[in-house]
Amino acid sequence: MSELPERARDLAPRKRIGLVAHDNKKRDLVEWARYNRRLLAEHDLYATGTTGSLLARELDLPVARLQSGPLGGDLQIGAMIADGTIDFLVFFWDPLEPQPHDPDVKALLRIAVVWNIPVACNRATADFMIASPLMTDGYERLLPDYSAHLERPLGGV
């Protein structure tokens, strides 16, 4: 690959994938992951709480398990996105069921957009993304330029 612009991150062919699912969507995520097991085996998997336990058991693959979503797992995944250790997020969230940790869910989705990582929130999008040739090739992900935000004057300090 050519030299990367200063605001780019070179993603290796082996991606670090965050996997999250609300209770009513866990079955969908497990089914999707089982169907895509061969492809997922080529990547590093991270998941929140129960979702991680289910995936590790069903796929017989290593899955780094974090806290349950309501106990901070969504925030852990978000922090990993912010520090560059998650490249790709599959988050099957339930739009019809209120969650006690809705602010954490919103924060996770927001931070994924802030750092320009691919996000799939349903099976169709996850299917398109995992089938993309970019999943197994390197990829130059542009990082947003937040220098103006970071250098802004702070009022009242």
RAJOTA-V309257 format. One line per field, one symbol per residue. ss: DSSP state (~ for helix, > for strand, _ for the rest). psi: psi as a letter, one per 30 degrees, with the letter a starting at -180 (. if undefined). Layout:
# RAJOTA-V309257
ss: ???
psi: ???
This chain:
# RAJOTA-V309257
ss: _______>>>>____>>>>>>_~~~~~~~~~~~~~_~~~~___>>>>>~~~~~~~~~~~___>>>>__~~~_~~~~~~~~~~_____>>>>>_________~~~~~~~~~~~~~___>>>__~~~~~~~~~_~~~___>>>>____~~~~_______
psi: llkklehlkjklejljkkkkkleffeeeeeeeeeegeeeffglkkklkceeeeeeeeefhlkjkkalkefgfeeeeeeeeeegggkfkkjjjljffkkkfheeeeeeeeeeeeeghlkkkfleeeeeeeffkffefllkjkkkljgeeefgkkjkg.
